[in-house]
């Protein structure tokens, strides 16, 4: 699979995850293997608005998202 920009140039490797990728699924798997959260658990919880949905649950969802992508 080749992706080209509006000028017709072929896309190159993506910083941090390489490429090219044969399918979108392979791209997402590579992303899931390399993604790093910019904030730690406490920082994420601190910026969460005070709602009935617990911040700790949100942190868990964020941390598990890459694993869900791989599945």
mmCIF file as Biopython writes it, N, C-alpha, C and O atoms, coordinates in Angstrom:
data_model
#
loop_
_atom_site.group_PDB
_atom_site.id
_atom_site.type_symbol
_atom_site.label_atom_id
_atom_site.label_alt_id
_atom_site.label_comp_id
_atom_site.label_asym_id
_atom_site.label_entity_id
_atom_site.label_seq_id
_atom_site.pdbx_PDB_ins_code
_atom_site.Cartn_x
_atom_site.Cartn_y
_atom_site.Cartn_z
_atom_site.occupancy
_atom_site.B_iso_or_equiv
_atom_site.auth_seq_id
_atom_site.auth_asym_id
_atom_site.pdbx_PDB_model_num
ATOM 1   N N  . UNK A ? 1  ? 0.856   -1.170 0.000  1.0 0.0 1  A 1 
ATOM 2   C CA . UNK A ? 1  ? 0.000   0.000  0.000  1.0 0.0 1  A 1 
ATOM 3   C C  . UNK A ? 1  ? 0.902   1.232  0.000  1.0 0.0 1  A 1 
ATOM 4   O O  . UNK A ? 1  ? 1.784   1.351  0.851  1.0 0.0 1  A 1 
ATOM 5   N N  . UNK A ? 2  ? 0.695   2.130  -0.925 1.0 0.0 2  A 1 
ATOM 6   C CA . UNK A ? 2  ? 1.474   3.358  -1.007 1.0 0.0 2  A 1 
ATOM 7   C C  . UNK A ? 2  ? 0.549   4.544  -0.816 1.0 0.0 2  A 1 
ATOM 8   O O  . UNK A ? 2  ? -0.514  4.634  -1.431 1.0 0.0 2  A 1 
ATOM 9   N N  . UNK A ? 3  ? 0.972   5.445  0.042  1.0 0.0 3  A 1 
ATOM 10  C CA . UNK A ? 3  ? 0.202   6.660  0.281  1.0 0.0 3  A 1 
ATOM 11  C C  . UNK A ? 3  ? 0.975   7.823  -0.315 1.0 0.0 3  A 1 
ATOM 12  O O  . UNK A ? 3  ? 2.180   7.958  -0.104 1.0 0.0 3  A 1 
ATOM 13  N N  . UNK A ? 4  ? 0.278   8.651  -1.050 1.0 0.0 4  A 1 
ATOM 14  C CA . UNK A ? 4  ? 0.931   9.802  -1.681 1.0 0.0 4  A 1 
ATOM 15  C C  . UNK A ? 4  ? 0.261   11.088 -1.214 1.0 0.0 4  A 1 
ATOM 16  O O  . UNK A ? 4  ? -0.942  11.124 -0.956 1.0 0.0 4  A 1 
ATOM 17  N N  . UNK A ? 5  ? 1.062   12.136 -1.113 1.0 0.0 5  A 1 
ATOM 18  C CA . UNK A ? 5  ? 0.502   13.430 -0.744 1.0 0.0 5  A 1 
ATOM 19  C C  . UNK A ? 5  ? -0.048  14.137 -1.980 1.0 0.0 5  A 1 
ATOM 20  O O  . UNK A ? 5  ? -0.043  13.573 -3.074 1.0 0.0 5  A 1 
ATOM 21  N N  . UNK A ? 6  ? -0.516  15.357 -1.808 1.0 0.0 6  A 1 
ATOM 22  C CA . UNK A ? 6  ? -1.150  16.081 -2.917 1.0 0.0 6  A 1 
ATOM 23  C C  . UNK A ? 6  ? -0.181  16.367 -4.073 1.0 0.0 6  A 1 
ATOM 24  O O  . UNK A ? 6  ? -0.620  16.611 -5.197 1.0 0.0 6  A 1 
ATOM 25  N N  . UNK A ? 7  ? 1.126   16.339 -3.807 1.0 0.0 7  A 1 
ATOM 26  C CA . UNK A ? 7  ? 2.121   16.555 -4.857 1.0 0.0 7  A 1 
ATOM 27  C C  . UNK A ? 7  ? 2.521   15.255 -5.554 1.0 0.0 7  A 1 
ATOM 28  O O  . UNK A ? 7  ? 3.303   15.264 -6.505 1.0 0.0 7  A 1 
ATOM 29  N N  . UNK A ? 8  ? 1.978   14.142 -5.072 1.0 0.0 8  A 1 
ATOM 30  C CA . UNK A ? 8  ? 2.307   12.851 -5.666 1.0 0.0 8  A 1 
ATOM 31  C C  . UNK A ? 8  ? 3.510   12.179 -5.053 1.0 0.0 8  A 1 
ATOM 32  O O  . UNK A ? 8  ? 3.925   11.112 -5.505 1.0 0.0 8  A 1 
ATOM 33  N N  . UNK A ? 9  ? 4.093   12.807 -4.002 1.0 0.0 9  A 1 
ATOM 34  C CA . UNK A ? 9  ? 5.251   12.213 -3.347 1.0 0.0 9  A 1 
ATOM 35  C C  . UNK A ? 9  ? 4.807   11.079 -2.430 1.0 0.0 9  A 1 
ATOM 36  O O  . UNK A ? 9  ? 3.768   11.159 -1.774 1.0 0.0 9  A 1 
ATOM 37  N N  . UNK A ? 10 ? 5.610   10.028 -2.398 1.0 0.0 10 A 1 
ATOM 38  C CA . UNK A ? 10 ? 5.312   8.891  -1.539 1.0 0.0 10 A 1 
ATOM 39  C C  . UNK A ? 10 ? 5.637   9.237  -0.090 1.0 0.0 10 A 1 
ATOM 40  O O  . UNK A ? 10 ? 6.640   9.894  0.189  1.0 0.0 10 A 1 
ATOM 41  N N  . UNK A ? 11 ? 4.785   8.793  0.827  1.0 0.0 11 A 1 
ATOM 42  C CA . UNK A ? 11 ? 5.014   9.048  2.247  1.0 0.0 11 A 1 
ATOM 43  C C  . UNK A ? 11 ? 6.188   8.232  2.759  1.0 0.0 11 A 1 
ATOM 44  O O  . UNK A ? 11 ? 6.452   7.133  2.272  1.0 0.0 11 A 1 
ATOM 45  N N  . UNK A ? 12 ? 6.885   8.772  3.736  1.0 0.0 12 A 1 
ATOM 46  C CA . UNK A ? 12 ? 8.037   8.088  4.298  1.0 0.0 12 A 1 
ATOM 47  C C  . UNK A ? 12 ? 7.720   7.491  5.651  1.0 0.0 12 A 1 
ATOM 48  O O  . UNK A ? 12 ? 6.563   7.474  6.072  1.0 0.0 12 A 1 
ATOM 49  N N  . UNK A ? 13 ? 8.739   7.000  6.336  1.0 0.0 13 A 1 
ATOM 50  C CA . UNK A ? 13 ? 8.543   6.420  7.663  1.0 0.0 13 A 1 
ATOM 51  C C  . UNK A ? 13 ? 7.978   7.453  8.643  1.0 0.0 13 A 1 
ATOM 52  O O  . UNK A ? 13 ? 8.291   8.641  8.559  1.0 0.0 13 A 1 
ATOM 53  N N  . UNK A ? 14 ? 7.157   6.990  9.556  1.0 0.0 14 A 1 
ATOM 54  C CA . UNK A ? 14 ? 6.602   7.862  10.584 1.0 0.0 14 A 1 
ATOM 55  C C  . UNK A ? 14 ? 7.572   7.933  11.761 1.0 0.0 14 A 1 
ATOM 56  O O  . UNK A ? 14 ? 8.039   6.897  12.234 1.0 0.0 14 A 1 
ATOM 57  N N  . UNK A ? 15 ? 7.879   9.125  12.236 1.0 0.0 15 A 1 
ATOM 58  C CA . UNK A ? 15 ? 8.811   9.248  13.358 1.0 0.0 15 A 1 
ATOM 59  C C  . UNK A ? 15 ? 8.349   8.425  14.559 1.0 0.0 15 A 1 
ATOM 60  O O  . UNK A ? 15 ? 7.204   8.529  14.997 1.0 0.0 15 A 1 
ATOM 61  N N  . UNK A ? 16 ? 9.243   7.623  15.071 1.0 0.0 16 A 1 
ATOM 62  C CA . UNK A ? 16 ? 8.955   6.845  16.259 1.0 0.0 16 A 1 
ATOM 63  C C  . UNK A ? 16 ? 8.324   5.492  16.029 1.0 0.0 16 A 1 
ATOM 64  O O  . UNK A ? 16 ? 8.356   4.638  16.915 1.0 0.0 16 A 1 
ATOM 65  N N  . UNK A ? 17 ? 7.738   5.273  14.830 1.0 0.0 17 A 1 
ATOM 66  C CA . UNK A ? 17 ? 7.119   3.960  14.589 1.0 0.0 17 A 1 
ATOM 67  C C  . UNK A ? 17 ? 7.521   3.337  13.259 1.0 0.0 17 A 1 
ATOM 68  O O  . UNK A ? 17 ? 7.102   2.220  12.954 1.0 0.0 17 A 1 
ATOM 69  N N  . UNK A ? 18 ? 8.318   4.029  12.469 1.0 0.0 18 A 1 
ATOM 70  C CA . UNK A ? 18 ? 8.877   3.489  11.234 1.0 0.0 18 A 1 
ATOM 71  C C  . UNK A ? 18 ? 7.870   3.427  10.099 1.0 0.0 18 A 1 
ATOM 72  O O  . UNK A ? 18 ? 7.122   4.381  9.886  1.0 0.0 18 A 1 
ATOM 73  N N  . UNK A ? 19 ? 7.839   2.335  9.376  1.0 0.0 19 A 1 
ATOM 74  C CA . UNK A ? 19 ? 6.995   2.200  8.207  1.0 0.0 19 A 1 
ATOM 75  C C  . UNK A ? 19 ? 7.860   2.042  6.976  1.0 0.0 19 A 1 
ATOM 76  O O  . UNK A ? 19 ? 9.084   2.038  7.107  1.0 0.0 19 A 1 
ATOM 77  N N  . UNK A ? 20 ? 7.308   1.914  5.816  1.0 0.0 20 A 1 
ATOM 78  C CA . UNK A ? 20 ? 5.877   1.929  5.497  1.0 0.0 20 A 1 
ATOM 79  C C  . UNK A ? 20 ? 5.187   0.667  6.014  1.0 0.0 20 A 1 
ATOM 80  O O  . UNK A ? 20 ? 5.837   -0.315 6.372  1.0 0.0 20 A 1 
ATOM 81  N N  . UNK A ? 21 ? 3.885   0.719  6.044  1.0 0.0 21 A 1 
ATOM 82  C CA . UNK A ? 21 ? 3.067   -0.362 6.565  1.0 0.0 21 A 1 
ATOM 83  C C  . UNK A ? 21 ? 2.181   -0.905 5.456  1.0 0.0 21 A 1 
ATOM 84  O O  . UNK A ? 21 ? 1.617   -0.145 4.669  1.0 0.0 21 A 1 
ATOM 85  N N  . UNK A ? 22 ? 2.064   -2.219 5.403  1.0 0.0 22 A 1 
ATOM 86  C CA . UNK A ? 22 ? 1.266   -2.857 4.365  1.0 0.0 22 A 1 
ATOM 87  C C  . UNK A ? 22 ? -0.222  -2.665 4.544  1.0 0.0 22 A 1 
ATOM 88  O O  . UNK A ? 22 ? -0.972  -2.649 3.569  1.0 0.0 22 A 1 
ATOM 89  N N  . UNK A ? 23 ? -0.657  -2.519 5.793  1.0 0.0 23 A 1 
ATOM 90  C CA . UNK A ? 23 ? -2.078  -2.330 6.071  1.0 0.0 23 A 1 
ATOM 91  C C  . UNK A ? 23 ? -2.239  -1.351 7.226  1.0 0.0 23 A 1 
ATOM 92  O O  . UNK A ? 23 ? -1.289  -1.080 7.960  1.0 0.0 23 A 1 
ATOM 93  N N  . UNK A ? 24 ? -3.434  -0.828 7.377  1.0 0.0 24 A 1 
ATOM 94  C CA . UNK A ? 24 ? -3.726  0.061  8.499  1.0 0.0 24 A 1 
ATOM 95  C C  . UNK A ? 24 ? -3.583  -0.686 9.820  1.0 0.0 24 A 1 
ATOM 96  O O  . UNK A ? 24 ? -3.130  -0.113 10.810 1.0 0.0 24 A 1 
ATOM 97  N N  . UNK A ? 25 ? -3.966  -1.962 9.841  1.0 0.0 25 A 1 
ATOM 98  C CA . UNK A ? 25 ? -3.858  -2.756 11.068 1.0 0.0 25 A 1 
ATOM 99  C C  . UNK A ? 25 ? -2.406  -2.841 11.541 1.0 0.0 25 A 1 
ATOM 100 O O  . UNK A ? 25 ? -2.145  -2.736 12.739 1.0 0.0 25 A 1 
ATOM 101 N N  . UNK A ? 26 ? -1.472  -3.027 10.630 1.0 0.0 26 A 1 
ATOM 102 C CA . UNK A ? 26 ? -0.055  -3.104 10.985 1.0 0.0 26 A 1 
ATOM 103 C C  . UNK A ? 26 ? 0.424   -1.746 11.512 1.0 0.0 26 A 1 
ATOM 104 O O  . UNK A ? 26 ? 1.211   -1.693 12.457 1.0 0.0 26 A 1 
ATOM 105 N N  . UNK A ? 27 ? -0.039  -0.669 10.914 1.0 0.0 27 A 1 
ATOM 106 C CA . UNK A ? 27 ? 0.292   0.673  11.398 1.0 0.0 27 A 1 
ATOM 107 C C  . UNK A ? 27 ? -0.190  0.853  12.838 1.0 0.0 27 A 1 
ATOM 108 O O  . UNK A ? 27 ? 0.570   1.312  13.690 1.0 0.0 27 A 1 
ATOM 109 N N  . UNK A ? 28 ? -1.440  0.498  13.114 1.0 0.0 28 A 1 
ATOM 110 C CA . UNK A ? 28 ? -1.979  0.671  14.459 1.0 0.0 28 A 1 
ATOM 111 C C  . UNK A ? 28 ? -1.265  -0.222 15.469 1.0 0.0 28 A 1 
ATOM 112 O O  . UNK A ? 28 ? -1.066  0.189  16.612 1.0 0.0 28 A 1 
ATOM 113 N N  . UNK A ? 29 ? -0.878  -1.423 15.078 1.0 0.0 29 A 1 
ATOM 114 C CA . UNK A ? 29 ? -0.119  -2.289 15.977 1.0 0.0 29 A 1 
ATOM 115 C C  . UNK A ? 29 ? 1.239   -1.680 16.303 1.0 0.0 29 A 1 
ATOM 116 O O  . UNK A ? 29 ? 1.671   -1.718 17.455 1.0 0.0 29 A 1 
ATOM 117 N N  . UNK A ? 30 ? 1.914   -1.121 15.310 1.0 0.0 30 A 1 
ATOM 118 C CA . UNK A ? 30 ? 3.205   -0.475 15.541 1.0 0.0 30 A 1 
ATOM 119 C C  . UNK A ? 30 ? 3.040   0.733  16.459 1.0 0.0 30 A 1 
ATOM 120 O O  . UNK A ? 30 ? 3.866   0.958  17.344 1.0 0.0 30 A 1 
ATOM 121 N N  . UNK A ? 31 ? 1.980   1.507  16.253 1.0 0.0 31 A 1 
ATOM 122 C CA . UNK A ? 31 ? 1.709   2.650  17.127 1.0 0.0 31 A 1 
ATOM 123 C C  . UNK A ? 31 ? 1.478   2.171  18.556 1.0 0.0 31 A 1 
ATOM 124 O O  . UNK A ? 31 ? 2.025   2.747  19.497 1.0 0.0 31 A 1 
ATOM 125 N N  . UNK A ? 32 ? 0.671   1.118  18.728 1.0 0.0 32 A 1 
ATOM 126 C CA . UNK A ? 32 ? 0.359   0.604  20.063 1.0 0.0 32 A 1 
ATOM 127 C C  . UNK A ? 32 ? 1.619   0.122  20.783 1.0 0.0 32 A 1 
ATOM 128 O O  . UNK A ? 32 ? 1.714   0.231  22.005 1.0 0.0 32 A 1 
ATOM 129 N N  . UNK A ? 33 ? 2.577   -0.404 20.039 1.0 0.0 33 A 1 
ATOM 130 C CA . UNK A ? 33 ? 3.822   -0.871 20.641 1.0 0.0 33 A 1 
ATOM 131 C C  . UNK A ? 33 ? 4.731   0.273  21.073 1.0 0.0 33 A 1 
ATOM 132 O O  . UNK A ? 33 ? 5.584   0.089  21.942 1.0 0.0 33 A 1 
ATOM 133 N N  . UNK A ? 34 ? 4.562   1.439  20.484 1.0 0.0 34 A 1 
ATOM 134 C CA . UNK A ? 34 ? 5.513   2.526  20.740 1.0 0.0 34 A 1 
ATOM 135 C C  . UNK A ? 34 ? 4.942   3.713  21.507 1.0 0.0 34 A 1 
ATOM 136 O O  . UNK A ? 34 ? 5.704   4.564  21.967 1.0 0.0 34 A 1 
ATOM 137 N N  . UNK A ? 35 ? 3.623   3.793  21.658 1.0 0.0 35 A 1 
ATOM 138 C CA . UNK A ? 35 ? 3.017   4.969  22.270 1.0 0.0 35 A 1 
ATOM 139 C C  . UNK A ? 35 ? 3.407   5.087  23.741 1.0 0.0 35 A 1 
ATOM 140 O O  . UNK A ? 35 ? 3.447   4.091  24.464 1.0 0.0 35 A 1 
ATOM 141 N N  . UNK A ? 36 ? 3.692   6.301  24.171 1.0 0.0 36 A 1 
ATOM 142 C CA . UNK A ? 36 ? 4.006   6.603  25.559 1.0 0.0 36 A 1 
ATOM 143 C C  . UNK A ? 36 ? 3.118   7.758  25.998 1.0 0.0 36 A 1 
ATOM 144 O O  . UNK A ? 36 ? 2.968   8.746  25.279 1.0 0.0 36 A 1 
ATOM 145 N N  . UNK A ? 37 ? 2.530   7.626  27.183 1.0 0.0 37 A 1 
ATOM 146 C CA . UNK A ? 37 ? 1.714   8.711  27.715 1.0 0.0 37 A 1 
ATOM 147 C C  . UNK A ? 37 ? 2.602   9.890  28.079 1.0 0.0 37 A 1 
ATOM 148 O O  . UNK A ? 37 ? 3.697   9.703  28.608 1.0 0.0 37 A 1 
ATOM 149 N N  . UNK A ? 38 ? 2.138   11.104 27.800 1.0 0.0 38 A 1 
ATOM 150 C CA . UNK A ? 38 ? 2.906   12.305 28.124 1.0 0.0 38 A 1 
ATOM 151 C C  . UNK A ? 38 ? 2.764   12.679 29.592 1.0 0.0 38 A 1 
ATOM 152 O O  . UNK A ? 38 ? 3.637   13.336 30.157 1.0 0.0 38 A 1 
ATOM 153 N N  . UNK A ? 39 ? 1.668   12.262 30.205 1.0 0.0 39 A 1 
ATOM 154 C CA . UNK A ? 39 ? 1.426   12.561 31.612 1.0 0.0 39 A 1 
ATOM 155 C C  . UNK A ? 39 ? 1.406   11.259 32.402 1.0 0.0 39 A 1 
ATOM 156 O O  . UNK A ? 39 ? 1.016   10.214 31.882 1.0 0.0 39 A 1 
ATOM 157 N N  . UNK A ? 40 ? 1.831   11.328 33.669 1.0 0.0 40 A 1 
ATOM 158 C CA . UNK A ? 40 ? 1.728   10.126 34.490 1.0 0.0 40 A 1 
ATOM 159 C C  . UNK A ? 40 ? 0.329   10.039 35.100 1.0 0.0 40 A 1 
ATOM 160 O O  . UNK A ? 40 ? -0.490  10.941 34.920 1.0 0.0 40 A 1 
ATOM 161 N N  . UNK A ? 41 ? 0.063   8.964  35.814 1.0 0.0 41 A 1 
ATOM 162 C CA . UNK A ? 41 ? -1.276  8.706  36.366 1.0 0.0 41 A 1 
ATOM 163 C C  . UNK A ? 41 ? -1.778  9.866  37.217 1.0 0.0 41 A 1 
ATOM 164 O O  . UNK A ? 41 ? -2.934  10.274 37.102 1.0 0.0 41 A 1 
ATOM 165 N N  . UNK A ? 42 ? -0.909  10.392 38.067 1.0 0.0 42 A 1 
ATOM 166 C CA . UNK A ? 42 ? -1.323  11.473 38.967 1.0 0.0 42 A 1 
ATOM 167 C C  . UNK A ? 42 ? -1.645  12.754 38.197 1.0 0.0 42 A 1 
ATOM 168 O O  . UNK A ? 42 ? -2.603  13.456 38.522 1.0 0.0 42 A 1 
ATOM 169 N N  . UNK A ? 43 ? -0.843  13.054 37.179 1.0 0.0 43 A 1 
ATOM 170 C CA . UNK A ? 43 ? -1.091  14.258 36.383 1.0 0.0 43 A 1 
ATOM 171 C C  . UNK A ? 43 ? -2.401  14.150 35.609 1.0 0.0 43 A 1 
ATOM 172 O O  . UNK A ? 43 ? -3.145  15.125 35.510 1.0 0.0 43 A 1 
ATOM 173 N N  . UNK A ? 44 ? -2.684  12.971 35.061 1.0 0.0 44 A 1 
ATOM 174 C CA . UNK A ? 44 ? -3.937  12.777 34.340 1.0 0.0 44 A 1 
ATOM 175 C C  . UNK A ? 44 ? -5.117  12.951 35.292 1.0 0.0 44 A 1 
ATOM 176 O O  . UNK A ? 44 ? -6.086  13.642 34.976 1.0 0.0 44 A 1 
ATOM 177 N N  . UNK A ? 45 ? -5.025  12.321 36.455 1.0 0.0 45 A 1 
ATOM 178 C CA . UNK A ? 45 ? -6.105  12.433 37.441 1.0 0.0 45 A 1 
ATOM 179 C C  . UNK A ? 45 ? -6.293  13.882 37.886 1.0 0.0 45 A 1 
ATOM 180 O O  . UNK A ? 45 ? -7.422  14.313 38.120 1.0 0.0 45 A 1 
ATOM 181 N N  . UNK A ? 46 ? -5.202  14.637 38.004 1.0 0.0 46 A 1 
ATOM 182 C CA . UNK A ? 46 ? -5.281  16.027 38.467 1.0 0.0 46 A 1 
ATOM 183 C C  . UNK A ? 46 ? -5.978  16.938 37.461 1.0 0.0 46 A 1 
ATOM 184 O O  . UNK A ? 46 ? -6.638  17.897 37.862 1.0 0.0 46 A 1 
ATOM 185 N N  . UNK A ? 47 ? -5.848  16.662 36.170 1.0 0.0 47 A 1 
ATOM 186 C CA . UNK A ? 47 ? -6.469  17.532 35.165 1.0 0.0 47 A 1 
ATOM 187 C C  . UNK A ? 47 ? -7.889  17.114 34.818 1.0 0.0 47 A 1 
ATOM 188 O O  . UNK A ? 47 ? -8.582  17.817 34.083 1.0 0.0 47 A 1 
ATOM 189 N N  . UNK A ? 48 ? -8.323  15.986 35.339 1.0 0.0 48 A 1 
ATOM 190 C CA . UNK A ? 48 ? -9.690  15.529 35.081 1.0 0.0 48 A 1 
ATOM 191 C C  . UNK A ? 48 ? -10.682 16.436 35.806 1.0 0.0 48 A 1 
ATOM 192 O O  . UNK A ? 48 ? -10.470 16.801 36.962 1.0 0.0 48 A 1 
ATOM 193 N N  . UNK A ? 49 ? -11.751 16.791 35.128 1.0 0.0 49 A 1 
ATOM 194 C CA . UNK A ? 49 ? -12.775 17.576 35.823 1.0 0.0 49 A 1 
ATOM 195 C C  . UNK A ? 49 ? -13.457 16.716 36.884 1.0 0.0 49 A 1 
ATOM 196 O O  . UNK A ? 49 ? -13.515 15.492 36.763 1.0 0.0 49 A 1 
ATOM 197 N N  . UNK A ? 50 ? -13.954 17.351 37.890 1.0 0.0 50 A 1 
ATOM 198 C CA . UNK A ? 50 ? -14.665 16.632 38.956 1.0 0.0 50 A 1 
ATOM 199 C C  . UNK A ? 50 ? -16.043 16.225 38.438 1.0 0.0 50 A 1 
ATOM 200 O O  . UNK A ? 50 ? -16.943 17.056 38.318 1.0 0.0 50 A 1 
ATOM 201 N N  . UNK A ? 51 ? -16.193 14.953 38.139 1.0 0.0 51 A 1 
ATOM 202 C CA . UNK A ? 51 ? -17.466 14.425 37.635 1.0 0.0 51 A 1 
ATOM 203 C C  . UNK A ? 51 ? -17.796 13.159 38.405 1.0 0.0 51 A 1 
ATOM 204 O O  . UNK A ? 51 ? -17.052 12.748 39.294 1.0 0.0 51 A 1 
ATOM 205 N N  . UNK A ? 52 ? -18.900 12.556 38.060 1.0 0.0 52 A 1 
ATOM 206 C CA . UNK A ? 52 ? -19.277 11.300 38.696 1.0 0.0 52 A 1 
ATOM 207 C C  . UNK A ? 52 ? -18.468 10.127 38.150 1.0 0.0 52 A 1 
ATOM 208 O O  . UNK A ? 52 ? -18.493 9.041  38.729 1.0 0.0 52 A 1 
ATOM 209 N N  . UNK A ? 53 ? -17.748 10.330 37.041 1.0 0.0 53 A 1 
ATOM 210 C CA . UNK A ? 53 ? -16.908 9.280  36.465 1.0 0.0 53 A 1 
ATOM 211 C C  . UNK A ? 53 ? -15.527 9.392  37.099 1.0 0.0 53 A 1 
ATOM 212 O O  . UNK A ? 53 ? -14.873 10.422 36.940 1.0 0.0 53 A 1 
ATOM 213 N N  . UNK A ? 54 ? -15.061 8.368  37.813 1.0 0.0 54 A 1 
ATOM 214 C CA . UNK A ? 54 ? -13.795 8.471  38.550 1.0 0.0 54 A 1 
ATOM 215 C C  . UNK A ? 54 ? -12.582 8.691  37.641 1.0 0.0 54 A 1 
ATOM 216 O O  . UNK A ? 54 ? -12.453 8.053  36.596 1.0 0.0 54 A 1 
ATOM 217 N N  . UNK A ? 55 ? -11.716 9.584  38.048 1.0 0.0 55 A 1 
ATOM 218 C CA . UNK A ? 55 ? -10.498 9.866  37.288 1.0 0.0 55 A 1 
ATOM 219 C C  . UNK A ? 55 ? -9.643  8.612  37.153 1.0 0.0 55 A 1 
ATOM 220 O O  . UNK A ? 55 ? -9.035  8.390  36.105 1.0 0.0 55 A 1 
ATOM 221 N N  . UNK A ? 56 ? -9.589  7.798  38.188 1.0 0.0 56 A 1 
ATOM 222 C CA . UNK A ? 56 ? -8.780  6.579  38.137 1.0 0.0 56 A 1 
ATOM 223 C C  . UNK A ? 56 ? -9.274  5.635  37.040 1.0 0.0 56 A 1 
ATOM 224 O O  . UNK A ? 56 ? -8.470  4.957  36.401 1.0 0.0 56 A 1 
ATOM 225 N N  . UNK A ? 57 ? -10.569 5.587  36.819 1.0 0.0 57 A 1 
ATOM 226 C CA . UNK A ? 57 ? -11.128 4.759  35.738 1.0 0.0 57 A 1 
ATOM 227 C C  . UNK A ? 57 ? -10.707 5.308  34.381 1.0 0.0 57 A 1 
ATOM 228 O O  . UNK A ? 57 ? -10.372 4.544  33.476 1.0 0.0 57 A 1 
ATOM 229 N N  . UNK A ? 58 ? -10.724 6.620  34.239 1.0 0.0 58 A 1 
ATOM 230 C CA . UNK A ? 58 ? -10.287 7.248  32.991 1.0 0.0 58 A 1 
ATOM 231 C C  . UNK A ? 58 ? -8.823  6.937  32.725 1.0 0.0 58 A 1 
ATOM 232 O O  . UNK A ? 58 ? -8.452  6.613  31.597 1.0 0.0 58 A 1 
ATOM 233 N N  . UNK A ? 59 ? -7.993  7.032  33.752 1.0 0.0 59 A 1 
ATOM 234 C CA . UNK A ? 59 ? -6.563  6.720  33.606 1.0 0.0 59 A 1 
ATOM 235 C C  . UNK A ? 59 ? -6.397  5.276  33.140 1.0 0.0 59 A 1 
ATOM 236 O O  . UNK A ? 59 ? -5.584  5.001  32.257 1.0 0.0 59 A 1 
ATOM 237 N N  . UNK A ? 60 ? -7.151  4.362  33.719 1.0 0.0 60 A 1 
ATOM 238 C CA . UNK A ? 60 ? -7.081  2.957  33.330 1.0 0.0 60 A 1 
ATOM 239 C C  . UNK A ? 60 ? -7.461  2.777  31.862 1.0 0.0 60 A 1 
ATOM 240 O O  . UNK A ? 60 ? -6.804  2.026  31.140 1.0 0.0 60 A 1 
ATOM 241 N N  . UNK A ? 61 ? -8.504  3.452  31.423 1.0 0.0 61 A 1 
ATOM 242 C CA . UNK A ? 61 ? -8.934  3.369  30.020 1.0 0.0 61 A 1 
ATOM 243 C C  . UNK A ? 61 ? -7.834  3.886  29.095 1.0 0.0 61 A 1 
ATOM 244 O O  . UNK A ? 61 ? -7.536  3.268  28.073 1.0 0.0 61 A 1 
ATOM 245 N N  . UNK A ? 62 ? -7.235  5.016  29.455 1.0 0.0 62 A 1 
ATOM 246 C CA . UNK A ? 62 ? -6.164  5.599  28.635 1.0 0.0 62 A 1 
ATOM 247 C C  . UNK A ? 62 ? -4.979  4.642  28.548 1.0 0.0 62 A 1 
ATOM 248 O O  . UNK A ? 62 ? -4.432  4.421  27.468 1.0 0.0 62 A 1 
ATOM 249 N N  . UNK A ? 63 ? -4.584  4.079  29.683 1.0 0.0 63 A 1 
ATOM 250 C CA . UNK A ? 63 ? -3.431  3.181  29.701 1.0 0.0 63 A 1 
ATOM 251 C C  . UNK A ? 63 ? -3.693  1.893  28.919 1.0 0.0 63 A 1 
ATOM 252 O O  . UNK A ? 63 ? -2.769  1.345  28.317 1.0 0.0 63 A 1 
ATOM 253 N N  . UNK A ? 64 ? -4.918  1.407  28.917 1.0 0.0 64 A 1 
ATOM 254 C CA . UNK A ? 64 ? -5.234  0.151  28.246 1.0 0.0 64 A 1 
ATOM 255 C C  . UNK A ? 64 ? -5.601  0.313  26.776 1.0 0.0 64 A 1 
ATOM 256 O O  . UNK A ? 64 ? -5.709  -0.680 26.058 1.0 0.0 64 A 1 
ATOM 257 N N  . UNK A ? 65 ? -5.790  1.530  26.324 1.0 0.0 65 A 1 
ATOM 258 C CA . UNK A ? 65 ? -6.189  1.764  24.940 1.0 0.0 65 A 1 
ATOM 259 C C  . UNK A ? 65 ? -5.244  1.130  23.928 1.0 0.0 65 A 1 
ATOM 260 O O  . UNK A ? 65 ? -5.719  0.466  23.007 1.0 0.0 65 A 1 
ATOM 261 N N  . UNK A ? 66 ? -3.908  1.302  24.054 1.0 0.0 66 A 1 
ATOM 262 C CA . UNK A ? 66 ? -3.015  0.657  23.069 1.0 0.0 66 A 1 
ATOM 263 C C  . UNK A ? 66 ? -3.175  -0.862 23.042 1.0 0.0 66 A 1 
ATOM 264 O O  . UNK A ? 66 ? -3.124  -1.462 21.968 1.0 0.0 66 A 1 
ATOM 265 N N  . UNK A ? 67 ? -3.366  -1.494 24.196 1.0 0.0 67 A 1 
ATOM 266 C CA . UNK A ? 67 ? -3.569  -2.945 24.224 1.0 0.0 67 A 1 
ATOM 267 C C  . UNK A ? 67 ? -4.855  -3.340 23.509 1.0 0.0 67 A 1 
ATOM 268 O O  . UNK A ? 67 ? -4.902  -4.362 22.823 1.0 0.0 67 A 1 
ATOM 269 N N  . UNK A ? 68 ? -5.890  -2.538 23.669 1.0 0.0 68 A 1 
ATOM 270 C CA . UNK A ? 68 ? -7.147  -2.804 22.975 1.0 0.0 68 A 1 
ATOM 271 C C  . UNK A ? 68 ? -6.988  -2.693 21.469 1.0 0.0 68 A 1 
ATOM 272 O O  . UNK A ? 68 ? -7.574  -3.471 20.716 1.0 0.0 68 A 1 
ATOM 273 N N  . UNK A ? 69 ? -6.193  -1.722 21.031 1.0 0.0 69 A 1 
ATOM 274 C CA . UNK A ? 69 ? -5.921  -1.564 19.593 1.0 0.0 69 A 1 
ATOM 275 C C  . UNK A ? 69 ? -5.251  -2.817 19.052 1.0 0.0 69 A 1 
ATOM 276 O O  . UNK A ? 69 ? -5.605  -3.296 17.975 1.0 0.0 69 A 1 
ATOM 277 N N  . UNK A ? 70 ? -4.283  -3.352 19.794 1.0 0.0 70 A 1 
ATOM 278 C CA . UNK A ? 70 ? -3.563  -4.544 19.329 1.0 0.0 70 A 1 
ATOM 279 C C  . UNK A ? 70 ? -4.470  -5.760 19.223 1.0 0.0 70 A 1 
ATOM 280 O O  . UNK A ? 70 ? -4.275  -6.609 18.353 1.0 0.0 70 A 1 
ATOM 281 N N  . UNK A ? 71 ? -5.458  -5.846 20.101 1.0 0.0 71 A 1 
ATOM 282 C CA . UNK A ? 71 ? -6.367  -7.005 20.051 1.0 0.0 71 A 1 
ATOM 283 C C  . UNK A ? 71 ? -7.266  -6.902 18.842 1.0 0.0 71 A 1 
ATOM 284 O O  . UNK A ? 71 ? -8.102  -7.778 18.619 1.0 0.0 71 A 1 
#
